[in-house]
Amino acid sequence: MNNFDIVKLTESHIREAAEIERLCFSEPWSEDALLYMCTAPITHAVAVIERASGRLAAYGGCEYVLDEANIVNVATHPDFRRRGCAEALLGKMEEFLSKNGVTDVYLEVRVSNAPARTLYEKLGFRAVGLRKKYYRLPVEDAVVMKKQLNKGENQC
């Protein structure tokens, strides 16, 4: 990750994030939804920026209340996949959540998304349930995954 910076996702990143959404997902989030993810008081969003070009390589966001959080979005531009971007941004999100008293982090992932599931398992997430027909276009189940954070430990 020497060629990248990890920063807070801001309004200035929204257009690029929306383009990554269109490249990555069959039902991409709108610019308004992305803006909410980086501005609402119960959310935290992170961006991975390539230093040389200033391009948004990846981003992710979560919502949190009390000691629980839900990772609502993680996306990496196809040009930057398999370079550690998603792992780094998840680490930064976990660090933030841990410092803010969160102990349980959840996410949903398509059953067929083996690369993402492998990454989440590598990072300590475990399957705890299944949401039938959670995704549309195509209709597919979601695996619910959970990770417990240790308060005060550096999660990066």
Secondary structure, 3 states (H helix, E strand, C coil): CCCEEEEECCHHHHHHHHHHHHHHCCCCCCHHHHHHHHHCCCEEEEEEEECCCCCEEEEEEEEEECCEEEEEEEEECHHHCCCCHHHHHHHHHHHHHHHCCCCEEEEEEECCCHHHHHHHHHCCCEEEEEEEEEECCCCEEEEEEEEECCCCCCCC
